[in-house]
Amino acid sequence: MDLKIQNKIALITGSTQGIGFATAKKLCEEGVNVIINGRSKSKVNKAVNSLKKQFPKLDIKGIVANLKDKKGCDKLINKVPHIDILINNLGIFEPKEFEKISEDEWIKMFNINVMSGVRLSQHYLSSMINQDWGRIIFISSESAIQIPKEMIHYGMSKTAQISISRGIAELTKGTNVTSNSIMVGPSKSEGVMTFFETIAKQNNQTAQEIEREFFEDARPTSLIRRFADVQESASMIVYTASALSSATNGAILRVDGGVVQSAF
């Protein structure tokens, strides 16, 4: 299917691995010129080189910038004057008892997961409006609706993304610019898998046993009863970034594996 976004420019934050990298690859398959972002120069270069080998005709770039604060966001913005598609994918998670989450940890979670997307959206929205085409996408989570008791600060940040995305959509009335959020479910990303493998070793269990227990105890409402592959999330993200999704605006789209017990 031709998604009609060939030659568009897309910036994906936190895209050296996981859902971000899978999304970048799928965008390249549609002929989109992508900009990879990450904190590590070596990881950014590795991701860019991998994509360039597969898509030599595309203009694929990498920007090393830590988006944890305004300084890092400004650094990225200064190097990327124009984009058509902004995918606010950067995010961190940290299971921690509510009473033990420090104020600094609350602020760190909010700055990285929420304010990075806010700052970039504030900058690029006006140019999208002026050219009468653009896509802003926030990668949220099922944790935005069913707040996990083991990481309430993470759930807070994901709920905030949904509110911001909808608010931005209200500013796009009558244009060909859209702003949407996508709630992904538990996913088989490198970070998540490393986390579960560590727990498995500590408990003298296999990763498969830990996964089964996770869906029995922590996410019992999951309908697919497994971690989603990052490609499954990327497919939804790329469609939402495409020209074919032009009537989808201000929406919460779900790739949550049915974790959220609601039809709406």
ChimeraX commands (.cxc) that place a marker at each C-alpha (Angstrom):
marker #1 position 0.00,0.00,0.00 radius 0.5
marker #1 position 1.28,3.45,-0.92 radius 0.5
marker #1 position 0.94,5.67,2.16 radius 0.5
marker #1 position 1.66,8.77,0.05 radius 0.5
marker #1 position 4.44,10.20,2.22 radius 0.5
marker #1 position 7.39,9.64,-0.09 radius 0.5
marker #1 position 10.11,12.30,0.34 radius 0.5
marker #1 position 8.60,13.62,3.57 radius 0.5
marker #1 position 11.00,14.28,6.46 radius 0.5
marker #1 position 10.37,12.51,9.77 radius 0.5
marker #1 position 12.04,13.01,13.13 radius 0.5
marker #1 position 11.70,10.12,15.57 radius 0.5
marker #1 position 13.01,10.78,19.07 radius 0.5
marker #1 position 14.63,7.96,21.00 radius 0.5
marker #1 position 14.97,5.92,17.82 radius 0.5
marker #1 position 18.23,3.98,18.03 radius 0.5
marker #1 position 16.38,0.81,19.02 radius 0.5
marker #1 position 13.01,-0.63,19.95 radius 0.5
marker #1 position 9.75,0.86,18.67 radius 0.5
marker #1 position 11.53,4.03,17.54 radius 0.5
marker #1 position 13.97,2.21,15.27 radius 0.5
marker #1 position 11.28,-0.14,13.95 radius 0.5
marker #1 position 9.20,2.93,13.08 radius 0.5
marker #1 position 12.14,4.60,11.34 radius 0.5
marker #1 position 12.68,1.50,9.23 radius 0.5
marker #1 position 9.04,1.28,8.19 radius 0.5
marker #1 position 9.05,4.97,7.29 radius 0.5
marker #1 position 12.09,4.36,5.12 radius 0.5
marker #1 position 10.20,1.58,3.37 radius 0.5
marker #1 position 7.66,4.26,2.43 radius 0.5
marker #1 position 10.37,6.50,0.99 radius 0.5
marker #1 position 10.52,8.89,3.94 radius 0.5
marker #1 position 13.77,10.64,4.83 radius 0.5
marker #1 position 14.24,9.94,8.53 radius 0.5
marker #1 position 16.20,11.60,11.31 radius 0.5
marker #1 position 17.39,9.25,14.04 radius 0.5
marker #1 position 17.85,10.65,17.54 radius 0.5
marker #1 position 19.55,9.27,20.63 radius 0.5
marker #1 position 21.96,10.15,23.44 radius 0.5
marker #1 position 24.82,7.88,22.37 radius 0.5
marker #1 position 26.89,8.75,19.32 radius 0.5
marker #1 position 27.82,5.12,18.75 radius 0.5
marker #1 position 24.19,3.95,18.89 radius 0.5
marker #1 position 23.00,6.75,16.63 radius 0.5
marker #1 position 25.71,5.99,14.08 radius 0.5
marker #1 position 24.93,2.27,14.21 radius 0.5
marker #1 position 21.24,2.88,13.58 radius 0.5
marker #1 position 21.88,5.36,10.76 radius 0.5
marker #1 position 24.42,3.10,9.05 radius 0.5
marker #1 position 22.05,0.16,9.25 radius 0.5
marker #1 position 19.29,2.12,7.54 radius 0.5
marker #1 position 21.62,3.62,4.93 radius 0.5
marker #1 position 22.72,0.14,3.87 radius 0.5
marker #1 position 19.11,-0.88,3.35 radius 0.5
marker #1 position 17.91,2.41,1.84 radius 0.5
marker #1 position 20.89,4.01,0.06 radius 0.5
marker #1 position 18.76,6.46,-1.94 radius 0.5
marker #1 position 17.20,8.11,1.10 radius 0.5
marker #1 position 18.56,11.04,3.09 radius 0.5
marker #1 position 19.01,9.46,6.52 radius 0.5
marker #1 position 20.56,11.52,9.29 radius 0.5
marker #1 position 21.40,11.11,12.96 radius 0.5
marker #1 position 21.30,13.74,15.68 radius 0.5
marker #1 position 22.96,13.06,19.04 radius 0.5
marker #1 position 21.02,15.03,21.65 radius 0.5
marker #1 position 19.82,14.31,25.16 radius 0.5
marker #1 position 16.26,15.62,25.27 radius 0.5
marker #1 position 15.98,15.56,29.05 radius 0.5
marker #1 position 15.95,19.37,29.17 radius 0.5
marker #1 position 15.50,22.50,27.06 radius 0.5
marker #1 position 19.21,22.65,26.22 radius 0.5
marker #1 position 19.12,19.23,24.60 radius 0.5
marker #1 position 15.90,19.99,22.71 radius 0.5
marker #1 position 17.30,23.28,21.44 radius 0.5
marker #1 position 20.41,21.46,20.22 radius 0.5
marker #1 position 18.27,19.11,18.14 radius 0.5
marker #1 position 16.03,21.91,16.84 radius 0.5
marker #1 position 19.04,23.95,15.72 radius 0.5
marker #1 position 20.27,21.02,13.63 radius 0.5
marker #1 position 16.86,20.18,12.16 radius 0.5
marker #1 position 15.23,23.29,10.71 radius 0.5
marker #1 position 12.34,21.54,8.96 radius 0.5
marker #1 position 10.34,18.34,9.33 radius 0.5
marker #1 position 6.97,17.10,8.14 radius 0.5
marker #1 position 6.44,14.35,10.71 radius 0.5
marker #1 position 7.29,14.48,14.42 radius 0.5
marker #1 position 7.11,11.25,16.39 radius 0.5
marker #1 position 7.60,11.87,20.10 radius 0.5
marker #1 position 8.76,8.37,20.96 radius 0.5
marker #1 position 11.37,9.07,23.64 radius 0.5
marker #1 position 10.45,7.62,26.99 radius 0.5
marker #1 position 11.80,5.99,30.11 radius 0.5
marker #1 position 10.15,3.72,32.67 radius 0.5
marker #1 position 11.13,2.62,36.15 radius 0.5
marker #1 position 9.18,0.32,38.44 radius 0.5
marker #1 position 9.30,1.80,41.92 radius 0.5
marker #1 position 7.11,1.85,45.02 radius 0.5
marker #1 position 5.05,5.05,45.19 radius 0.5
marker #1 position 6.32,6.04,48.63 radius 0.5
marker #1 position 9.92,5.73,47.45 radius 0.5
marker #1 position 9.71,7.89,44.33 radius 0.5
marker #1 position 11.69,11.05,45.04 radius 0.5
marker #1 position 10.69,14.50,43.84 radius 0.5
marker #1 position 13.68,14.54,41.50 radius 0.5
marker #1 position 12.50,11.25,39.98 radius 0.5
marker #1 position 9.01,12.67,39.38 radius 0.5
marker #1 position 10.54,15.69,37.64 radius 0.5
marker #1 position 12.94,13.55,35.59 radius 0.5
marker #1 position 10.09,11.34,34.36 radius 0.5
marker #1 position 8.02,14.37,33.42 radius 0.5
marker #1 position 10.88,16.17,31.67 radius 0.5
marker #1 position 11.91,13.21,29.53 radius 0.5
marker #1 position 8.55,11.64,28.73 radius 0.5
marker #1 position 6.43,14.78,28.49 radius 0.5
marker #1 position 8.42,17.98,28.09 radius 0.5
marker #1 position 10.67,16.65,25.31 radius 0.5
marker #1 position 7.57,16.21,23.15 radius 0.5
marker #1 position 6.09,19.51,24.27 radius 0.5
marker #1 position 9.20,21.49,23.37 radius 0.5
marker #1 position 9.59,19.92,19.93 radius 0.5
marker #1 position 5.88,20.22,19.15 radius 0.5
marker #1 position 5.87,23.90,20.15 radius 0.5
marker #1 position 8.67,24.54,17.69 radius 0.5
marker #1 position 7.52,22.53,14.67 radius 0.5
marker #1 position 3.74,23.03,14.83 radius 0.5
marker #1 position 3.72,26.53,13.32 radius 0.5
marker #1 position 5.76,25.50,10.26 radius 0.5
marker #1 position 3.46,22.52,9.72 radius 0.5
marker #1 position 0.45,24.84,9.89 radius 0.5
marker #1 position 2.10,27.26,7.45 radius 0.5
marker #1 position 2.79,24.54,4.91 radius 0.5
marker #1 position -0.67,23.05,5.56 radius 0.5
marker #1 position 0.61,19.52,6.18 radius 0.5
marker #1 position 2.13,17.76,9.11 radius 0.5
marker #1 position 1.86,14.95,11.61 radius 0.5
marker #1 position 2.56,15.07,15.34 radius 0.5
marker #1 position 2.38,11.76,17.17 radius 0.5
marker #1 position 2.92,11.05,20.86 radius 0.5
marker #1 position 3.80,7.47,21.74 radius 0.5
marker #1 position 1.82,6.90,24.92 radius 0.5
marker #1 position 0.98,3.66,26.69 radius 0.5
marker #1 position -1.84,1.58,28.10 radius 0.5
marker #1 position -0.43,2.78,31.42 radius 0.5
marker #1 position -2.00,6.16,30.65 radius 0.5
marker #1 position -5.45,4.66,31.27 radius 0.5
marker #1 position -4.76,1.75,33.60 radius 0.5
marker #1 position -2.18,3.38,35.83 radius 0.5
marker #1 position 0.31,0.74,37.05 radius 0.5
marker #1 position 0.65,0.74,40.82 radius 0.5
marker #1 position 4.30,-0.27,40.44 radius 0.5
marker #1 position 5.22,2.92,38.53 radius 0.5
marker #1 position 2.63,5.62,39.08 radius 0.5
marker #1 position 5.00,8.36,37.91 radius 0.5
marker #1 position 5.30,6.62,34.52 radius 0.5
marker #1 position 1.52,6.36,34.20 radius 0.5
marker #1 position 1.22,10.07,35.03 radius 0.5
marker #1 position 3.59,10.97,32.20 radius 0.5
marker #1 position 1.70,8.85,29.68 radius 0.5
marker #1 position -1.65,10.38,30.65 radius 0.5
marker #1 position -0.14,13.83,30.19 radius 0.5
marker #1 position 0.94,12.95,26.65 radius 0.5
marker #1 position -2.63,12.10,25.69 radius 0.5
marker #1 position -3.92,15.45,27.00 radius 0.5
marker #1 position -1.22,17.41,25.21 radius 0.5
marker #1 position -1.77,15.59,21.93 radius 0.5
marker #1 position -5.50,16.32,22.02 radius 0.5
marker #1 position -4.87,19.95,22.90 radius 0.5
marker #1 position -2.51,20.37,19.96 radius 0.5
marker #1 position -5.13,18.82,17.66 radius 0.5
marker #1 position -7.52,21.60,18.67 radius 0.5
marker #1 position -5.04,24.08,17.19 radius 0.5
marker #1 position -5.06,22.36,13.78 radius 0.5
marker #1 position -8.72,22.93,12.84 radius 0.5
marker #1 position -9.25,23.38,9.12 radius 0.5
marker #1 position -5.71,22.34,8.21 radius 0.5
marker #1 position -4.04,19.20,6.94 radius 0.5
marker #1 position -2.04,18.90,10.16 radius 0.5
marker #1 position -2.97,16.22,12.67 radius 0.5
marker #1 position -1.97,15.40,16.23 radius 0.5
marker #1 position -2.66,11.98,17.72 radius 0.5
marker #1 position -1.46,9.74,20.52 radius 0.5
marker #1 position -0.87,6.01,20.28 radius 0.5
marker #1 position -1.17,3.78,23.32 radius 0.5
marker #1 position 1.20,0.87,22.98 radius 0.5
marker #1 position 1.01,-2.14,25.26 radius 0.5
marker #1 position 3.80,-4.19,26.82 radius 0.5
marker #1 position 6.30,-4.54,24.00 radius 0.5
marker #1 position 9.28,-6.71,23.17 radius 0.5
marker #1 position 11.74,-3.82,23.00 radius 0.5
marker #1 position 15.41,-4.17,23.92 radius 0.5
marker #1 position 14.97,-2.18,27.12 radius 0.5
marker #1 position 11.99,-4.18,28.35 radius 0.5
marker #1 position 13.54,-7.52,27.44 radius 0.5
marker #1 position 16.79,-6.64,29.21 radius 0.5
marker #1 position 14.80,-5.66,32.29 radius 0.5
marker #1 position 12.89,-8.95,32.35 radius 0.5
marker #1 position 16.01,-11.04,31.65 radius 0.5
marker #1 position 17.67,-9.39,34.65 radius 0.5
marker #1 position 14.71,-10.26,36.87 radius 0.5
marker #1 position 14.73,-13.82,35.51 radius 0.5
marker #1 position 18.37,-14.30,36.44 radius 0.5
marker #1 position 17.81,-12.85,39.91 radius 0.5
marker #1 position 14.90,-15.26,40.48 radius 0.5
marker #1 position 16.59,-18.23,38.79 radius 0.5
marker #1 position 13.82,-18.38,36.19 radius 0.5
marker #1 position 13.64,-18.31,32.42 radius 0.5
marker #1 position 12.54,-15.19,30.54 radius 0.5
marker #1 position 9.53,-17.16,29.30 radius 0.5
marker #1 position 8.46,-17.91,32.89 radius 0.5
marker #1 position 8.77,-14.26,33.84 radius 0.5
marker #1 position 6.72,-13.21,30.81 radius 0.5
marker #1 position 3.97,-15.68,31.67 radius 0.5
marker #1 position 3.87,-14.48,35.27 radius 0.5
marker #1 position 3.79,-10.85,34.13 radius 0.5
marker #1 position 0.62,-11.40,32.12 radius 0.5
marker #1 position -0.96,-13.49,34.86 radius 0.5
marker #1 position -0.26,-11.00,37.66 radius 0.5
marker #1 position 0.65,-7.52,36.37 radius 0.5
marker #1 position -1.34,-7.36,33.11 radius 0.5
marker #1 position -4.07,-9.99,33.48 radius 0.5
marker #1 position -6.44,-8.07,31.18 radius 0.5
marker #1 position -4.19,-8.56,28.14 radius 0.5
marker #1 position -6.07,-10.31,25.34 radius 0.5
marker #1 position -3.02,-11.38,23.34 radius 0.5
marker #1 position -1.24,-12.68,26.47 radius 0.5
marker #1 position 2.21,-11.81,25.18 radius 0.5
marker #1 position 4.57,-8.92,24.55 radius 0.5
marker #1 position 3.81,-7.20,21.27 radius 0.5
marker #1 position 6.55,-7.14,18.67 radius 0.5
marker #1 position 7.88,-3.65,18.01 radius 0.5
marker #1 position 6.92,-4.06,14.35 radius 0.5
marker #1 position 3.26,-4.31,15.36 radius 0.5
marker #1 position 3.40,-0.92,17.06 radius 0.5
marker #1 position 5.46,0.59,14.25 radius 0.5
marker #1 position 2.81,-0.35,11.68 radius 0.5
marker #1 position 0.17,1.69,13.50 radius 0.5
marker #1 position 2.54,4.61,14.00 radius 0.5
marker #1 position 3.55,4.76,10.34 radius 0.5
marker #1 position -0.07,4.60,9.16 radius 0.5
marker #1 position -0.92,7.49,11.52 radius 0.5
marker #1 position 2.01,9.44,10.08 radius 0.5
marker #1 position 0.78,8.88,6.54 radius 0.5
marker #1 position -1.41,10.90,4.19 radius 0.5
marker #1 position -4.04,8.16,4.38 radius 0.5
marker #1 position -4.78,8.99,8.03 radius 0.5
marker #1 position -5.93,12.53,7.18 radius 0.5
marker #1 position -9.31,12.19,8.94 radius 0.5
marker #1 position -7.75,10.88,12.14 radius 0.5
marker #1 position -7.06,13.83,14.42 radius 0.5
marker #1 position -7.13,14.31,18.17 radius 0.5
marker #1 position -7.48,10.57,18.63 radius 0.5
marker #1 position -6.14,7.97,21.01 radius 0.5
marker #1 position -5.17,4.94,18.92 radius 0.5
marker #1 position -4.42,1.64,20.58 radius 0.5
marker #1 position -1.88,-1.11,20.00 radius 0.5
marker #1 position -2.19,-2.31,23.57 radius 0.5
marker #1 position -2.97,-5.97,23.03 radius 0.5
marker #1 position -6.37,-5.41,24.61 radius 0.5
marker #1 position -4.95,-4.57,28.04 radius 0.5
marker #1 position -7.33,-1.63,28.50 radius 0.5
marker #1 position -10.78,-3.06,29.27 radius 0.5
marker #1 position -12.78,-0.64,27.20 radius 0.5
marker #1 position -14.16,-0.52,23.69 radius 0.5
marker #1 position -13.67,3.25,23.61 radius 0.5
marker link #1:1,2 radius 0.2
marker link #1:2,3 radius 0.2
marker link #1:3,4 radius 0.2
marker link #1:4,5 radius 0.2
marker link #1:5,6 radius 0.2
marker link #1:6,7 radius 0.2
marker link #1:7,8 radius 0.2
marker link #1:8,9 radius 0.2
marker link #1:9,10 radius 0.2
marker link #1:10,11 radius 0.2
marker link #1:11,12 radius 0.2
marker link #1:12,13 radius 0.2
marker link #1:13,14 radius 0.2
marker link #1:14,15 radius 0.2
marker link #1:15,16 radius 0.2
marker link #1:16,17 radius 0.2
marker link #1:17,18 radius 0.2
marker link #1:18,19 radius 0.2
marker link #1:19,20 radius 0.2
marker link #1:20,21 radius 0.2
marker link #1:21,22 radius 0.2
marker link #1:22,23 radius 0.2
marker link #1:23,24 radius 0.2
marker link #1:24,25 radius 0.2
marker link #1:25,26 radius 0.2
marker link #1:26,27 radius 0.2
marker link #1:27,28 radius 0.2
marker link #1:28,29 radius 0.2
marker link #1:29,30 radius 0.2
marker link #1:30,31 radius 0.2
marker link #1:31,32 radius 0.2
marker link #1:32,33 radius 0.2
marker link #1:33,34 radius 0.2
marker link #1:34,35 radius 0.2
marker link #1:35,36 radius 0.2
marker link #1:36,37 radius 0.2
marker link #1:37,38 radius 0.2
marker link #1:38,39 radius 0.2
marker link #1:39,40 radius 0.2
marker link #1:40,41 radius 0.2
marker link #1:41,42 radius 0.2
marker link #1:42,43 radius 0.2
marker link #1:43,44 radius 0.2
marker link #1:44,45 radius 0.2
marker link #1:45,46 radius 0.2
marker link #1:46,47 radius 0.2
marker link #1:47,48 radius 0.2
marker link #1:48,49 radius 0.2
marker link #1:49,50 radius 0.2
marker link #1:50,51 radius 0.2
marker link #1:51,52 radius 0.2
marker link #1:52,53 radius 0.2
marker link #1:53,54 radius 0.2
marker link #1:54,55 radius 0.2
marker link #1:55,56 radius 0.2
marker link #1:56,57 radius 0.2
marker link #1:57,58 radius 0.2
marker link #1:58,59 radius 0.2
marker link #1:59,60 radius 0.2
marker link #1:60,61 radius 0.2
marker link #1:61,62 radius 0.2
marker link #1:62,63 radius 0.2
marker link #1:63,64 radius 0.2
marker link #1:64,65 radius 0.2
marker link #1:65,66 radius 0.2
marker link #1:66,67 radius 0.2
marker link #1:67,68 radius 0.2
marker link #1:68,69 radius 0.2
marker link #1:69,70 radius 0.2
marker link #1:70,71 radius 0.2
marker link #1:71,72 radius 0.2
marker link #1:72,73 radius 0.2
marker link #1:73,74 radius 0.2
marker link #1:74,75 radius 0.2
marker link #1:75,76 radius 0.2
marker link #1:76,77 radius 0.2
marker link #1:77,78 radius 0.2
marker link #1:78,79 radius 0.2
marker link #1:79,80 radius 0.2
marker link #1:80,81 radius 0.2
marker link #1:81,82 radius 0.2
marker link #1:82,83 radius 0.2
marker link #1:83,84 radius 0.2
marker link #1:84,85 radius 0.2
marker link #1:85,86 radius 0.2
marker link #1:86,87 radius 0.2
marker link #1:87,88 radius 0.2
marker link #1:88,89 radius 0.2
marker link #1:89,90 radius 0.2
marker link #1:90,91 radius 0.2
marker link #1:91,92 radius 0.2
marker link #1:92,93 radius 0.2
marker link #1:93,94 radius 0.2
marker link #1:94,95 radius 0.2
marker link #1:95,96 radius 0.2
marker link #1:96,97 radius 0.2
marker link #1:97,98 radius 0.2
marker link #1:98,99 radius 0.2
marker link #1:99,100 radius 0.2
marker link #1:100,101 radius 0.2
marker link #1:101,102 radius 0.2
marker link #1:102,103 radius 0.2
marker link #1:103,104 radius 0.2
marker link #1:104,105 radius 0.2
marker link #1:105,106 radius 0.2
marker link #1:106,107 radius 0.2
marker link #1:107,108 radius 0.2
marker link #1:108,109 radius 0.2
marker link #1:109,110 radius 0.2
marker link #1:110,111 radius 0.2
marker link #1:111,112 radius 0.2
marker link #1:112,113 radius 0.2
marker link #1:113,114 radius 0.2
marker link #1:114,115 radius 0.2
marker link #1:115,116 radius 0.2
marker link #1:116,117 radius 0.2
marker link #1:117,118 radius 0.2
marker link #1:118,119 radius 0.2
marker link #1:119,120 radius 0.2
marker link #1:120,121 radius 0.2
marker link #1:121,122 radius 0.2
marker link #1:122,123 radius 0.2
marker link #1:123,124 radius 0.2
marker link #1:124,125 radius 0.2
marker link #1:125,126 radius 0.2
marker link #1:126,127 radius 0.2
marker link #1:127,128 radius 0.2
marker link #1:128,129 radius 0.2
marker link #1:129,130 radius 0.2
marker link #1:130,131 radius 0.2
marker link #1:131,132 radius 0.2
marker link #1:132,133 radius 0.2
marker link #1:133,134 radius 0.2
marker link #1:134,135 radius 0.2
marker link #1:135,136 radius 0.2
marker link #1:136,137 radius 0.2
marker link #1:137,138 radius 0.2
marker link #1:138,139 radius 0.2
marker link #1:139,140 radius 0.2
marker link #1:140,141 radius 0.2
marker link #1:141,142 radius 0.2
marker link #1:142,143 radius 0.2
marker link #1:143,144 radius 0.2
marker link #1:144,145 radius 0.2
marker link #1:145,146 radius 0.2
marker link #1:146,147 radius 0.2
marker link #1:147,148 radius 0.2
marker link #1:148,149 radius 0.2
marker link #1:149,150 radius 0.2
marker link #1:150,151 radius 0.2
marker link #1:151,152 radius 0.2
marker link #1:152,153 radius 0.2
marker link #1:153,154 radius 0.2
marker link #1:154,155 radius 0.2
marker link #1:155,156 radius 0.2
marker link #1:156,157 radius 0.2
marker link #1:157,158 radius 0.2
marker link #1:158,159 radius 0.2
marker link #1:159,160 radius 0.2
marker link #1:160,161 radius 0.2
marker link #1:161,162 radius 0.2
marker link #1:162,163 radius 0.2
marker link #1:163,164 radius 0.2
marker link #1:164,165 radius 0.2
marker link #1:165,166 radius 0.2
marker link #1:166,167 radius 0.2
marker link #1:167,168 radius 0.2
marker link #1:168,169 radius 0.2
marker link #1:169,170 radius 0.2
marker link #1:170,171 radius 0.2
marker link #1:171,172 radius 0.2
marker link #1:172,173 radius 0.2
marker link #1:173,174 radius 0.2
marker link #1:174,175 radius 0.2
marker link #1:175,176 radius 0.2
marker link #1:176,177 radius 0.2
marker link #1:177,178 radius 0.2
marker link #1:178,179 radius 0.2
marker link #1:179,180 radius 0.2
marker link #1:180,181 radius 0.2
marker link #1:181,182 radius 0.2
marker link #1:182,183 radius 0.2
marker link #1:183,184 radius 0.2
marker link #1:184,185 radius 0.2
marker link #1:185,186 radius 0.2
marker link #1:186,187 radius 0.2
marker link #1:187,188 radius 0.2
marker link #1:188,189 radius 0.2
marker link #1:189,190 radius 0.2
marker link #1:190,191 radius 0.2
marker link #1:191,192 radius 0.2
marker link #1:192,193 radius 0.2
marker link #1:193,194 radius 0.2
marker link #1:194,195 radius 0.2
marker link #1:195,196 radius 0.2
marker link #1:196,197 radius 0.2
marker link #1:197,198 radius 0.2
marker link #1:198,199 radius 0.2
marker link #1:199,200 radius 0.2
marker link #1:200,201 radius 0.2
marker link #1:201,202 radius 0.2
marker link #1:202,203 radius 0.2
marker link #1:203,204 radius 0.2
marker link #1:204,205 radius 0.2
marker link #1:205,206 radius 0.2
marker link #1:206,207 radius 0.2
marker link #1:207,208 radius 0.2
marker link #1:208,209 radius 0.2
marker link #1:209,210 radius 0.2
marker link #1:210,211 radius 0.2
marker link #1:211,212 radius 0.2
marker link #1:212,213 radius 0.2
marker link #1:213,214 radius 0.2
marker link #1:214,215 radius 0.2
marker link #1:215,216 radius 0.2
marker link #1:216,217 radius 0.2
marker link #1:217,218 radius 0.2
marker link #1:218,219 radius 0.2
marker link #1:219,220 radius 0.2
marker link #1:220,221 radius 0.2
marker link #1:221,222 radius 0.2
marker link #1:222,223 radius 0.2
marker link #1:223,224 radius 0.2
marker link #1:224,225 radius 0.2
marker link #1:225,226 radius 0.2
marker link #1:226,227 radius 0.2
marker link #1:227,228 radius 0.2
marker link #1:228,229 radius 0.2
marker link #1:229,230 radius 0.2
marker link #1:230,231 radius 0.2
marker link #1:231,232 radius 0.2
marker link #1:232,233 radius 0.2
marker link #1:233,234 radius 0.2
marker link #1:234,235 radius 0.2
marker link #1:235,236 radius 0.2
marker link #1:236,237 radius 0.2
marker link #1:237,238 radius 0.2
marker link #1:238,239 radius 0.2
marker link #1:239,240 radius 0.2
marker link #1:240,241 radius 0.2
marker link #1:241,242 radius 0.2
marker link #1:242,243 radius 0.2
marker link #1:243,244 radius 0.2
marker link #1:244,245 radius 0.2
marker link #1:245,246 radius 0.2
marker link #1:246,247 radius 0.2
marker link #1:247,248 radius 0.2
marker link #1:248,249 radius 0.2
marker link #1:249,250 radius 0.2
marker link #1:250,251 radius 0.2
marker link #1:251,252 radius 0.2
marker link #1:252,253 radius 0.2
marker link #1:253,254 radius 0.2
marker link #1:254,255 radius 0.2
marker link #1:255,256 radius 0.2
marker link #1:256,257 radius 0.2
marker link #1:257,258 radius 0.2
marker link #1:258,259 radius 0.2
marker link #1:259,260 radius 0.2
marker link #1:260,261 radius 0.2
marker link #1:261,262 radius 0.2
marker link #1:262,263 radius 0.2
marker link #1:263,264 radius 0.2
view
